Amino acid sequence: MMKIVFITNRLPFPNTDGRKNLLSQYIQQIKEIHPDSEIINISFVDEIKYLREKPYTINQMICIDPPKLAEKLYNIFVNSLLLRKWPLQVAVYYSRKNHRLIDEIIRKEEPAYVIYDMVRVAEYRSDFPARTVLSYDDLLSLRYQRQLRWFKYIPSVFGGFASKLPQILRGAAELKFIQKALIRIESHLLEKYERSVAKRFDHLVFTSPKEAEQFKQIVQHESCHGIPMKFDPDQSGQARPRSYDPYKIVFVGKMDIPHNCSAVVYFCEHIWPKVKEREPKARFYIVGKNPTRQVTQLGRQYPDVFVTGEVNDVKQTVMDSALMIAPLLFGTGIKTKIVEAMSWGIPVVTNAIGGEGINASHRKELFISENDQDMVQNILLLLHNADLNQKISKNSINYVSQHFSSAVTKQKLRLILI
């Protein structure tokens, strides 16, 4: 029986956000490729209540504790700020105790593969002679560089990661001038670390094939692959017109993440008033859990803006929308929420950042806006032209079926699990 150890910086279940969805997909497809394999998950625990939802595909679950305060502080001040050796992302997750434990488990289990989830856990690499895979998700260094341009729209540049900082540093880390300094340092440390750590692993994985190819050229690594989220659209209903609310516009995303918060704040300030001026009946729904105070206030500051918070069924909530907007100011990799909306047949209006890595055709499978005014025009076009709305809906489903199906992503995973 082939054993595979999966080291994750959060539980890879349940499917409550994009990263968990992708981790669950990797595990499920590994089982499909190697049905008799045993998957051992060594993981930090983001929420204890999730443990009872462990899927059957994980044969053995081993939870590890976060580093103690003293070690976190030592890692931050010595390894990150003084020696400039590790990014903060690595410093707050590393402990020597965990490293010894992980190494012991790997040597005991003798796995064929060890998969590491993001650079945050890369320092836990064992010297045991297994094939190693580092899943980058996307280039965090590039994401942080892009954040700096739109700093004023971001309530907290570290998003959910801020909770991993020691309590005594969190207050200081919320001050804008300190945030800006830290994000510059972190971006530089991440860029250096992302490149240097690559040579320690046999395979590198990104969510975006385009980003994987670019990084492959930078680090000259022979095995660097893009494995995106899989989507298998239901094409049975394409023969009949889509039923939708012609005035409903949605944005979907976890609303405490910087690139989502900044997108909806910017949209409401610069784009929504122009849409309302041209189409007074338009309504905008911000759908996603953990909305920040800044996001929640948008529902009071702007007409016909509704902040739903977490919903039981995102698909059911948004399926009757005329379109989804994704006016992202920064980000990297493939934006899963865009591909997901396309798989449901919801036309998407985004920009160059949102369309990055998807490679769909403008005005055929989605709309990629060049500027704010262009986005306004594209939104109004899809609101007022039912024939075009239906055409984009069908084309987007077909595109996702061809480029993001289970068969496509599984074949990419086979390149690693040879």
C-alpha positions in Angstrom: 0.0 0.0 0.0 1.3 3.4 -1.0 1.3 6.0 1.8 1.1 9.7 1.2 1.6 12.3 4.0 -0.1 15.6 3.6 1.1 18.5 5.8 -1.4 21.3 5.9 -1.4 24.7 7.6 -5.2 24.4 8.1 -7.6 21.5 8.0 -8.3 20.5 4.4 -12.0 20.2 5.2 -14.8 21.1 5.3 -15.3 23.0 2.0 -15.8 26.4 3.5 -13.3 28.4 1.4 -11.4 28.2 -1.9 -8.1 26.8 -0.4 -9.9 24.0 1.6 -11.9 23.1 -1.6 -8.7 22.7 -3.5 -7.0 20.7 -0.8 -10.0 18.4 -0.6 -9.9 18.0 -4.4 -6.2 17.0 -4.3 -6.9 14.4 -1.7 -10.0 13.0 -3.5 -8.2 12.8 -6.9 -5.2 11.1 -5.3 -7.6 8.5 -4.0 -9.1 8.1 -7.5 -5.7 7.7 -9.1 -4.4 5.4 -6.3 -7.5 3.8 -4.7 -5.5 1.7 -2.3 -3.3 4.5 -1.1 -3.3 5.6 2.6 -3.4 9.3 3.2 -2.0 10.6 6.5 -2.9 14.3 7.2 -0.7 16.2 9.6 -2.3 19.5 10.2 -2.7 22.7 12.2 -6.3 23.1 13.4 -8.0 26.3 12.3 -11.3 25.4 14.0 -11.8 22.4 16.3 -15.4 21.9 15.3 -14.3 21.0 11.8 -12.6 17.8 13.1 -15.8 15.9 13.2 -16.2 16.5 9.5 -13.1 14.6 8.5 -13.8 12.9 5.1 -13.3 9.1 4.6 -10.5 9.8 2.1 -8.2 10.8 5.0 -7.1 7.5 6.6 -5.2 9.0 9.5 -5.5 12.5 11.1 -2.7 13.9 13.3 -3.2 17.4 14.7 -0.3 19.6 15.7 -0.2 22.6 18.0 0.9 26.1 16.9 4.3 27.3 18.2 4.4 28.7 21.7 4.6 32.4 22.1 8.3 32.5 22.9 9.2 30.6 19.8 7.0 32.7 17.6 8.6 35.8 18.9 12.1 34.4 18.4 11.3 33.4 14.9 9.8 36.8 14.0 12.5 38.9 15.5 15.5 36.8 14.8 14.8 34.7 11.7 12.5 37.2 10.0 13.4 40.8 11.0 17.1 40.4 12.0 18.5 37.6 9.8 15.9 38.1 7.0 15.9 34.3 6.6 12.2 33.5 6.8 9.0 35.3 5.8 6.6 36.0 8.6 4.4 33.4 7.0 7.0 30.8 7.9 8.1 32.2 11.3 4.6 32.0 12.9 4.1 28.4 11.9 7.5 26.9 12.7 8.4 25.1 15.9 11.2 22.7 16.5 8.9 20.4 18.5 6.6 20.0 15.5 9.5 19.5 13.2 10.8 16.6 15.3 7.3 15.1 15.5 6.7 15.4 11.8 10.1 13.8 11.0 9.3 10.9 13.4 5.9 10.3 11.8 7.4 10.3 8.3 10.2 7.9 9.2 7.7 5.6 10.9 5.2 5.6 8.1 7.7 5.5 5.2 5.5 7.3 2.7 6.1 7.4 -1.0 5.2 11.1 -1.2 5.1 14.0 1.2 3.0 17.0 0.1 3.5 20.4 1.8 0.7 22.9 1.8 2.1 26.4 1.0 5.5 27.8 1.9 4.2 28.3 5.5 5.1 24.7 6.2 8.1 24.3 3.9 10.5 24.3 6.8 9.0 21.1 8.0 10.6 19.2 5.1 12.0 15.9 6.3 15.2 14.3 5.0 13.4 10.9 4.6 13.9 9.8 1.0 10.2 10.3 -0.2 9.2 12.3 -3.2 8.3 15.8 -2.0 5.7 18.2 -3.4 5.4 21.9 -2.4 2.0 23.4 -3.2 2.5 27.2 -3.4 -1.1 28.0 -4.0 0.0 31.2 -5.8 2.9 33.7 -5.5 2.2 35.5 -2.2 5.1 37.8 -2.7 3.5 39.2 -5.9 0.2 39.5 -4.2 1.7 41.6 -1.5 3.5 43.8 -4.0 0.3 44.5 -5.7 -1.5 45.3 -2.4 0.8 48.2 -1.7 -0.7 50.2 -4.6 -4.2 50.0 -3.1 -3.3 50.3 0.5 -6.1 52.7 1.5 -8.8 50.2 0.5 -7.5 47.4 2.7 -8.7 47.2 6.4 -5.9 44.7 7.3 -3.2 43.7 4.8 -2.7 40.4 6.4 -6.3 39.3 6.4 -7.0 36.1 8.3 -3.2 35.5 8.7 -3.1 38.4 11.2 -4.7 36.0 13.8 -1.5 33.9 13.7 0.7 36.7 15.0 1.4 36.8 18.7 -1.3 38.6 20.6 1.1 41.3 21.9 2.0 42.2 18.2 -1.5 42.3 16.7 -2.4 45.8 17.9 0.8 47.2 16.4 0.3 45.2 13.2 -3.1 47.0 12.7 -1.4 50.5 12.6 -1.3 51.5 8.9 2.3 52.8 8.8 3.5 49.6 10.5 1.4 47.5 8.1 2.9 49.2 5.1 6.4 48.6 6.4 5.7 45.0 7.3 4.1 44.2 4.0 7.2 45.6 2.1 9.5 43.5 4.2 7.2 40.4 3.9 7.0 40.8 0.1 10.8 40.9 -0.2 11.3 38.0 2.2 8.7 35.9 0.5 10.1 36.5 -3.0 13.5 35.4 -1.9 12.2 32.4 0.1 9.8 31.2 -2.6 12.7 31.0 -5.0 15.3 29.5 -2.7 13.1 26.8 -1.2 12.0 25.5 -4.6 15.2 23.5 -5.1 14.5 21.5 -1.9 11.4 19.8 -3.4 10.9 17.4 -6.3 7.7 18.9 -7.6 6.1 22.4 -7.4 2.4 23.1 -7.7 0.5 26.3 -8.4 -3.3 26.8 -8.9 -2.5 28.7 -12.1 -0.9 26.9 -15.1 0.3 30.3 -16.3 1.9 31.2 -13.0 3.5 27.7 -12.8 5.1 28.2 -16.2 6.4 31.6 -15.3 7.9 30.4 -12.0 9.4 27.4 -13.8 11.4 29.7 -16.0 12.5 31.8 -13.1 13.8 29.0 -10.9 14.7 26.6 -13.7 12.8 23.7 -12.0 12.0 20.7 -14.2 8.7 19.8 -12.5 6.5 22.8 -11.9 2.7 22.3 -12.6 -0.5 24.3 -12.5 -3.4 22.3 -11.1 -6.5 24.5 -10.7 -9.8 23.8 -9.0 -11.9 21.4 -10.9 -15.4 22.2 -12.0 -17.8 19.9 -13.8 -20.7 22.1 -15.0 -24.2 20.7 -15.5 -24.8 21.1 -19.2 -28.2 19.4 -19.2 -30.1 22.7 -19.0 -28.4 24.6 -21.8 -31.2 23.9 -24.3 -33.5 26.2 -22.4 -32.9 29.9 -21.6 -31.5 30.7 -18.2 -34.0 32.2 -15.7 -32.6 35.1 -13.8 -33.3 38.4 -12.1 -32.4 41.1 -14.7 -31.4 43.6 -12.0 -29.4 41.4 -9.6 -25.6 41.8 -9.4 -23.5 39.8 -7.0 -20.0 39.6 -5.7 -18.9 36.3 -3.9 -16.0 35.8 -1.6 -14.8 35.4 2.0 -15.1 39.0 3.1 -12.3 39.3 5.6 -9.7 38.7 2.9 -7.9 41.9 1.6 -8.4 41.4 -2.1 -12.2 40.8 -1.6 -12.7 43.7 0.9 -10.8 46.2 -1.3 -12.7 45.0 -4.5 -16.2 45.7 -3.1 -15.2 49.0 -1.4 -13.7 50.3 -4.6 -16.7 49.1 -6.6 -19.2 50.9 -4.4 -17.1 54.1 -4.3 -16.3 54.4 -8.0 -18.5 52.1 -10.1 -21.8 51.5 -8.4 -23.0 55.1 -8.4 -22.6 55.2 -12.2 -24.4 51.9 -12.6 -27.3 53.2 -10.5 -27.5 56.4 -12.4 -28.0 54.5 -15.6 -30.1 51.7 -14.1 -32.0 52.7 -11.0 -33.5 49.2 -10.5 -30.1 47.5 -10.1 -29.3 45.8 -6.8 -25.9 44.7 -5.6 -25.4 41.7 -3.2 -22.1 41.1 -1.4 -22.2 37.4 -0.5 -19.7 35.8 1.8 -18.8 35.1 5.4 -16.9 37.3 7.9 -17.6 40.7 6.3 -15.4 43.4 7.9 -16.9 46.5 9.5 -15.9 48.4 6.4 -17.8 46.0 4.2 -20.8 45.9 6.4 -21.1 49.7 6.3 -21.4 49.6 2.5 -25.0 48.4 3.0 -25.8 51.6 4.9 -23.7 54.0 2.8 -24.9 53.1 -0.7 -28.4 52.5 -2.1 -29.5 49.0 -2.9 -26.3 47.4 -1.6 -27.0 44.2 0.5 -24.3 42.5 2.6 -25.6 39.0 3.2 -22.8 37.6 5.3 -22.5 33.8 5.3 -25.2 31.9 3.5 -26.2 28.2 3.7 -26.0 27.7 0.0 -23.9 30.1 -2.1 -25.0 28.6 -5.4 -28.7 28.8 -4.6 -28.2 32.5 -3.4 -26.5 33.7 -6.6 -27.9 31.4 -9.4 -30.6 33.9 -10.3 -28.2 36.8 -10.7 -27.9 38.7 -14.0 -24.2 38.7 -13.5 -21.3 38.5 -11.1 -18.7 41.3 -10.8 -15.0 40.7 -9.8 -13.4 44.2 -9.8 -10.2 42.9 -8.1 -7.5 45.5 -7.4 -4.8 43.0 -6.8 -4.3 39.2 -6.5 -2.4 36.4 -8.1 -3.2 33.0 -9.5 -6.6 31.8 -10.8 -9.6 33.5 -9.1 -11.6 30.4 -8.3 -14.8 32.4 -7.7 -14.8 33.6 -11.3 -14.4 30.1 -12.7 -17.1 28.8 -10.3 -19.6 31.5 -11.5 -18.8 30.6 -15.1 -19.4 26.9 -14.4 -22.9 27.9 -13.1 -23.6 29.9 -16.2 -23.5 33.3 -14.5 -21.9 35.9 -16.8 -18.8 37.5 -15.2 -17.6 41.1 -15.5 -14.0 41.4 -14.3 -10.7 43.2 -15.1 -7.2 42.2 -16.1 -6.3 41.0 -12.5 -9.5 38.9 -12.3 -9.0 37.3 -15.8 -5.3 36.5 -15.1 -4.6 32.8 -15.7 -8.1 31.9 -16.9 -7.3 32.7 -20.6 -11.0 33.0 -21.5 -12.0 35.2 -24.4 -13.3 38.7 -23.8 -17.0 39.2 -24.8 -17.2 35.5 -25.7 -16.9 33.7 -22.3 -16.7 36.7 -19.9 -16.1 40.4 -19.9 -12.6 41.8 -19.1 -12.9 45.5 -18.4 -10.0 47.9 -19.1 -11.1 50.6 -16.7 -14.0 51.8 -14.5 -16.1 53.2 -17.3 -15.6 50.1 -19.4 -16.8 48.0 -16.4 -19.9 50.2 -16.1 -20.7 49.7 -19.8 -20.2 46.0 -19.6 -22.4 45.6 -16.6 -25.2 47.7 -18.2 -24.8 45.7 -21.4 -25.4 42.4 -19.6 -28.3 43.8 -17.6 -30.1 45.2 -20.7 -29.3 42.6 -23.4 -30.9 39.3 -22.6 -29.7 37.6 -25.7 -26.1 38.5 -25.0 -26.5 37.4 -21.4 -27.7 34.0 -22.5 -24.9 33.6 -25.0 -22.2 34.4 -22.4 -23.9 32.1 -20.0 -23.7 29.1 -22.4 -20.2 29.9 -23.6 -18.8 30.2 -20.1 -20.2 26.7 -19.2 -18.6 25.2 -22.3 -15.3 26.9 -21.6 -15.1 25.6 -18.0 -16.0 22.1 -19.2 -13.1 22.1 -21.6 -10.4 23.6 -19.4 -11.3 22.9 -15.7 -13.1 19.5 -15.7 -12.1 16.7 -13.3 -10.5 14.8 -16.2 -8.2 17.8 -17.0 -7.1 18.4 -13.4 -6.7 14.7 -12.6 -4.4 14.3 -15.6 -2.2 17.2 -14.3 -2.0 15.5 -10.9 -0.9 12.2 -12.6 2.2 14.1 -13.8 3.3 14.3 -10.2 2.1 10.9 -8.9 4.1 8.9 -11.4 
